[in-house]
Amino acid sequence: MNSLGGVWVDGSQVRRRPSEELVTQLYGQFKGALFAHVLGLTNHDRQWTEDVVQETLIRAWQNAETLVRDPRMLRGWLLTVARRIVIDGWRTRRARPQEVELTSPDAVHADDETEQRLSIMVITDVIGRLGEEHRAAIYETYVRGRTIREAAQVLGIPEGTVKSRVYNAMKILRRALREWH
């Protein structure tokens, strides 16, 4: 048997290893959603996005034996791995000294939004890990701008429960942001 780019060739018959079949399946099934998700996280940097998608699929290949084959679980796993790769990339860029290109004095200076984007990514990650009840309370009060009373009516729970869930969720978010900084 000869190896050609990870595909084993035996006469005219081509056979792939199970982990390669998984990656091919994942690429075909989730490429669009994964690319769109990562593109937003990388501030529409297509090259970086392609690198992250590739690294995500490499990690899927490396973990092929332990991955749950349910498509919903795989999608969530891929998006989580990709988001963490992007977060690591932002942190690396932030830790490195900023590269400065010599330009004319007339060049316009654009503000760096990296800090804000990282904070948003950390908040999004933490909110994704909150329980459904806490997410609903945060959504109704902070995103929809409802009062505690209105949120309680929409959610069909007592006002004190809404207050408690918002308080606990905000405590978790604050702790995550403190640890990140």
Buried (B, 14 or more C-beta within 10 A) or exposed (E): EEEEEEEBEEEEEEEEEEBBEBBEBBBEBBEEEBBEBBBEBBEEBEEBBBBBBEBBBEBBBEEBEEBEEEEEEBBEBBBBBBBBBBBEBBEEBEEEEEEEEEEEEEEEEEEEEBEEBBBEBBBEBBBEEBEEBBBBBBBBBBEEEBEBEBBBBBBEBEBEBBBBBBEBBBEBBEEBBEEBE
